[in-house]
Amino acid sequence: MRYTAIFIFAILLIPSTFSIEREESIGWLKNGYPDINIHKPDYIGVGIVNGRIAIIYRGIANEIFESASLYDFLIISPDAWLSELEVLKQHKESKGIKTIAVGLNEIYSGKYFASYGRDDAEKIKYFIKNAIEEWGIKYVMLVGDIYKMPIRNALHIWRDGTKLREFPVPTDLYYADIYRYEDGRIVFSSWDTNGNGKYGEEYEDGYTQGDIIDLYPDIYLGRIACENKLVLKNVINKIIKYESMTKDEEWFKKIVLVGGDTFPGWGILEGEVMNEIVAQIMNDFEPLKIQYSLGNLNPLEIQKALQKGCGFLYYSGHGFPYGWATHGSSEEWIGRYFTPYILALFNGYKLPVIFFDACLTAKLDFNSSDLREDGVPVPFNASFPCFAWYFIRHPYGGAIATVGATRVAYTGVDEDGPHWGASYLAYKFFSAYRETHVLGEIFAKAQIEYVSSMWDTWTIEEFILLGDPTLKIGGY
C-alpha cells in the first residue's frame, strides 16, 4: 500500500558555468554525477511549429506538413477516470478545442488503433503517433501520477572506474518526441535505436554509441499527475475556473520574482540576475521582487505575494522535492519555502504559472528511499507529491501550472545572462510567452529553441510541464 506524506530534508547540489562556444565538459561539484558534454547541434530534426509537423535545421523550420483535423486535444487517462474528464472535455470544446479522452486500457486493447509496443509506455507513444496522423492531434495531456500513467526513464551512462553506471532521468519528452529525421525520411523516434530495451541511452564519456534521439517535441504535451479521482476533480475545477475568471483581472498582470545568490562567491547574484532578465522580458507585468539584496527574501513575503495573486512566479535558486531555498552572502540557507506552506494558501482562482529554475522540484518519483538516503529514518515505504505538483493539486489555491526538474539541474549564468541549463530554458520559456499565450505552445517553443541552440539531453529531458497544455494563460 502507498501512503501520501510530507517530509522535509535538504540536499546541496551545485552546478558550474560557461559560455557555449565549443564542445565543453561540465564537471559537477557534487560527487557521483557524470561529466556532461554540451555542444552546438548540427543535425536535422522534426518538431512542431505553429501546430504542424516541420523539419527543423539550425532552428529554422524548412518544410511544414499538413495533417488531419478531426481532433485538436487528446487526453489520456486511466479508464476509471474518463467520466470525470467529461466536464473538462465539454469546457474545451466550448472554446473551440476539439477534444477526445481515451482510456489506457482502450489504448492497450486496440479500440481505436492497432496496439503496438514492447511495454505500456511505448504503446502510448505509438497511439499518440496514430492520433497525430489519423486525427490531427496537436495537444496531449497525460492524466495520472507515474504509478498510473507510466513515465519513461532516459538513461545517462558513464564510466566509474571499471564499471558503467546508469543514471535514469524521468521524462515526459519521450511522449512528445514522436519523430526523427533519417536518410531523407521522417521516421518514428523509438528512443531505442539499438533495440536493447533501454531508452534514450547517452554515454557521457563517449564509451560507445547510445540511442539516436531527436529531442524536438512534435506535440504540445503536459501532465496532471493526479493520484485519485478527488484530486482530478479539483484540478479540473481549477482549470475551468481559471480560464473562465482570469481575463482582464488586475492581479494577473503581476509577476513575482524570487532569487538570491545561488552560488556565493562566484562574482554575481545569479538568482537576482535572472530575475531582472525575466522582468525585462515580461515588461508589461508589474514585477514584485523578493530577493536577498532587498532584504525581503523570507517565507512570509512569498506567502503574501502568492495570496494576493499573480500571473507568473519565477524562482531561480536551489530546489528539492519538497521546496526551495537559496543563499545570500554566505552558504547559509535563506528564503526557504516548503510544501507544507502551500497548505496555508487560499488564493482561490488567482493562480500563477510557476517556473522553477532549480533542481528536483518536479521529482515525480519522490519516495521514502529519498528520505532514508538523506538520513531521515522513514520506517515504511511511501510515495509523496513533489513540490511542483503540490502547488497544482492544492484545492484552495496554489498554482495552475508549473515547470520543474525531475532530477538535479545545473545552470550557466554570468553578468551577460544565461548561457545553458535551467536558467537558459527559463529565458526561452518567458520569451516564448511574447509569441503565444497557450501554455503547451510556450513550453514546446522553449524546448525547440533550447535544442536548436545546444545539444544538452540532460536539461531538456528532466524539465517537464505539469498542467494542461491547452491552457489559455490569462483566460478567455
N, C-alpha and C positions, 0 to 999 in steps of 0.2 A: 504494500500500500504506500502511496506517495502522500506526503503532507506538504502544506504550504506554510512557510515560516519565514521570519526575517531575522538575520543575524548581522552583526556589524564587525568587520575586521578590516585590516589595511594591508595593501601591497604597494611597495615602492617600485616604480618602473620608470626608467629614464632613457629617452632616446638621444639622438645626436643630429647634427645639422650639416647641410652642404648645399651648394648650387649645382644643378644637374647640367653640366656642360659636356661630360663624357661619361662612360660607364664608371660607376662608383660602387664601393662595397661599404655597407653600413655595419658598423660594429656596435652591438648592444652593450650598454654598461651594466646590464643585469645578466648574470651568468645563466647559461642554459638555453640561450637563443642563438639562432644561426646568423652568420653574416648574410646580408641580402643584397643582391646586385640590382641596381636600378640603372636603366639606360634609356635613351630616347628610342622610341619604337620606329620601325621601318617595315611595316607589313600591311597587307590589305585585309581589312576586317569587314564584318557585316553587322550593322546595328540599326536601331530605329531612329528615324529623323522625320520630324513633323508627322508622326503617326504611321509612317510607311517604312518598309524594309529598304535599306540602302547599302551599297558598297562604299566603304569609307577608307580613304587613304590619306594619311597625314592630316587627319581631322576634317577632311573635305568629303562631302557626300558626292560621289561621282556618278552613280546610277541609282535611281529610285524605282521601286517596283510597286505596282498596284496589287491589291488583294480584294477578296470578297468583302461584303459589308453587312452580313446578316446580324452580327452582334459586335458591340464595342468592348464590353466588360465581361470577363469570366471570373466568377467566384468559385473557388474550390474549397470544399468543406467536408467534415465528417457527415455522413448521410443523416444522422440523427438530428443535425442542426439545420437542415435545409428549410424547415418550416419557419424557424426564427429569422432566417435571412429573407423571407418573402417581403417583409416591410421595407427592407433596405433596397431590394430589387425594384419595388414599386416607386420608391423615392427617386432612385437613379433614373428610371425611365421617365418620370415626370420632368426631369431635367434634360431629356433628350439623349440619355446614355442607354443604348440597347444592351440589356443585361441578361445573363443566364447564370444560374447557380447549379453546380454539379457536385454530386457526392463522390467521395473517394471510391466507394465500392462500385459506383456506376462507371468510374474510370477503369478500375481493375477488372470488372466483368465484361467490358467492351460494349456497354449500352449504346454509346454514340459512335465510337470509332474502334476498330480492332485494337485490342490491348497488346502492347509490345513493350518489352523492357526486362532487364535482369533482376531488378528489385523495384520496390514501390516508388522510390524517387524517380527512377528512370521512366517508369510507366507514366507518372505525372508529367514529366518533361515531354515525352512523345505525345501525350494528349494535348499539351499546350501547342506543340508544333502543328498538330492536326487542326486545332482550333484557329490558329493563325491562318492556315491555308484554306480551310473549308468555311470558316465563319467570319474571318476578318478581324479576329480579336486583337485589340491593342493594349488593353489593360488587364492585369491578372491580380487578384487578391487571394492569398493563401490564408485560410482561417484555421487556427489551432496552434497550440504550443508544439514543440518539437516531438512530444510524445504522441500527439495525434496527427500532426502534419509533418512528415519527415523533412529533415534538412540535410543537405549534402556537406560532408567534410572534405575540403580540399587539402591535399597533403603537401606540406613543405618538408623536404627531406635533406638532411645534411650529415656529414661525416663527424662522428665523435670518437676520436681515436681509431680503433679498428672496426667500430660499429657504425651502422646507419641509423639515425634517429628520425622518427616521423613525428611531425607536429601538425595535428589536424586543425583546420580553420573552418568552423561552421559558416556556411554562406548560402544566401538565397540567390546570389547571382547565377548559380548553376541553373536555376529555372528560367532566368531571363535571357541567358546567353544560349539561344536555340541554334544559331547558325554560325558557320565559319566559311572562309573562302579557301578553296583548294583547286589548283590546276585549272583556273578559269571557271569554276563552278561554285555555286552556293550549296554546301552540304550540312548535314546535321552535326552539331557540335556535341559530341558524346562526353567530352572531358575525360575520356579513357581511350585514347587512340592506340595505346599499346595492348589493350584488351586484357589487362591483368586484374580487373575488378577494383582497382584503386583509382580515385578520381582526382583530376587536377594536380597530378604529381609534378612538383618542381624541385629539382635537385639544386640547392642553393650554391654548392661548391662546384657545379659542373661535372659531378661524378659520372653521370650518364644522361641520356636524353629522357626528359619527362614527357608528359602528355602535351599534345598540341591543343591549346585553348585559345579562344578569341578575345574574351573579356568584354566585348561590346554588348550591352543589353539590346535585345530585339523586341522586347515588350516593356511596358511600364508596370513594374511589379512592386507590391508591398505585402506585408503580412500583419494580421492582427492575431497575436499569439494567445488567443483565449484558451483558458483551461477548462471551462464548462459553459453550459447554456446561460447561466446567470450573468457571467462576465460578458458573454457575447451580446446579450440583450442590452446591457449597459453601454457597451461600446457602440452598438448600432444607434442607440438613442442619442449618444453624444454626437455622432456623425450627422444625423438628421437635424438635430437642434442647432449645431454649429453652422451648417450650410444654410439653414433657414433664418437664423437670427443675427448673423455676424455682419452682414453687409451694411456699410456706412456707419458702423458703430465707432465711436471715438476711441475706445480702449484698444481697438485693433491696430491703430496707427502708431503703436508704441513697440519698441524693440528693447529688450533687456539684455545687457552685455555684461558678462561676468568673467573676470580674469585677474591674474596677478603676475608674479614672477615664476613661471613654470620651472625654470632651471636657474636658481640663484647663482650668481657669479659668472654667468655666461655673457654678460655685457648688455643685455636688453631685458625688458619685461615682456616676455614672449606673449603671454596671455593678453596683456593690455595692448600690445602692438596689433594683435589680431582683432581685438575688439574695435580698435579705431578703423582698421581697414574695412571691416564689415559695416560699421556705422557709415562710412563714406559710400559704400555700395548701396546701402539701404537708406539713402539720404532723404527720402520722403517719409520716413518713420521717425518719430521722436525718440532719441536714444536715452535710456536710463542706464547709467554706468554704475556697476557695483564692483569696485576694484580696490586692490591693495593701496595704490597711491592716493586714493580718495579717502581712505580710512573707513570705508563703509562695507568692506567685504566680510559679511557675517550672515549667519542663517536668518536672523530676524529681517534684515533688509531684503534678502532673497524672497522670503515668505511674503512680505508686504507687497513686493513688486508683482509676484505671481497672483496674489489675491486680488489686486486691482485689475488684472487682465492685461494681456499684451498679445500682439500678433505673432511675434517671434521671441525666442530666447536663444542666445548663443553663448555657450560656455567654452572657454579654452583653458585647459589645465590638466590635472591628473584625474583619472576616473577609476572606479571599482565596480564590481557587480551590484553594489549596494549604495553607491552615491558618488560624490566628487569631493575633492579638496585640493588646494594648491598651496603656494608659498608666497611669502613676502620677501624680506631681505635676508632671510635665513632658511634653513631646512625645516623649520617648524611649520606644521600644517595650519593653514588658516582657511576661512571660507567654507568650512565643512557643511555639506548638505546631504542628508542621508534619506533612505527610503521611508523610514517612519515619519519624517517631516511631511511627506506628501499626504499622509492620512489627515493632517490638520488643515489641508487646503479645501476651501469652499468657494472656488472661483466660478462655479456653475459652467455656463457655456462660453465663458471668456477664456478660451483655451489657446495656448500658443503652439506653434510648431517649434520644436526644440532640436538644435544641432549640438551634439556632444562631441567636441573636438578633444577627445580623451580616450583612454583605454577602457575596455571591458564593460561599459555601461549597458551594452546590449548582449551580454553573455547569456544567451537563451538556455544554456545547459548549466546554469548556476545551481550547485547542489551541495550536499553535505561534505563531499570529499574536498571541495574547495576550502571549506572552513577548517576541516581537520588538517589539511596541508599548511594552513596558516596558524595552527596551534590552538584552534577552538575545538574543545573535546565534545563534538556532537555524537551522542551515542546511538543515533538512528539514521537511516537513510531517507533523505527528503529532497525534493526539488523546490526552488524558490523563484518567485518572479523577480527578474532583474530590474535594475533601476529604470532603464529606458522604457520598459514595458509597464512598470507600475504606474508611471505618470498617465498612461493611456487607460489602464483598467480601473483607475480610481473613480468611484461612482459619483463623487461630488465636485469634480473639477479635475485639476491636473493639467494634462495636455491633450491635444487632438492627434498629434503625430510626433515621432521622434526619429532621429537618425543617430546611430551609435555603433560602436565596435563590439564584435563578438569575442575578440581576443585583444592582446596587447597592441597598442597603437604607437606609432612614432611620428615625429614631425620634423620639419626643417624650416625654421623661421629666423630671419635676421633683420637688421634695420631696413632692408629693402622689401620685406614682406615674406610670404610663404613660398617655398620652392618645391616641396613634395610632402607626402604623407597626409596626416589627418587635417592639418591646417590648410593645405593646398586644396583638398577636397571640399572643405568648408567654404573656401574662397570661391570655388567653382559653383557650389550649391547656391550661395546667395546671389552670385552673378546671374545664374540661370533664372532666378525669380524676376529679373528685369525683362525677361522674354516670354514667360508663361506663368500663370498662377495656378496651374494644375499640379498637385503635389508629385505624382509619379513622373510627370514630364520633367519637372525640375531635377529630381534625383537622377533620372536616366541621362539627362543632358550633362549633369555634373560628372557622372561616370564616364560618358563618352569623351568629354573634354579632358578628363584626367588621363584616360588611357591613350588618347591621342598625343598627350604631352610626354608620357613616360611609361615604361614597362615596369610596373610595380604590382605584382599579383597580390601581395600580402594586403596592402591597404584597400585595393578595390574589391577584394573578396570579403574582408572582415566587416566593412561598413554596410549595414543593412537598413532598409526603411521599414519602420513599424508604423503602419497606418494604411488608410485607404488610398490607393494610387490615383483614383479619380477625384479625390477631394478638391473642391474649389476653395483655395485658400482665400479667406476673406468673405466667403459665402456668395450666394446668388442674390 
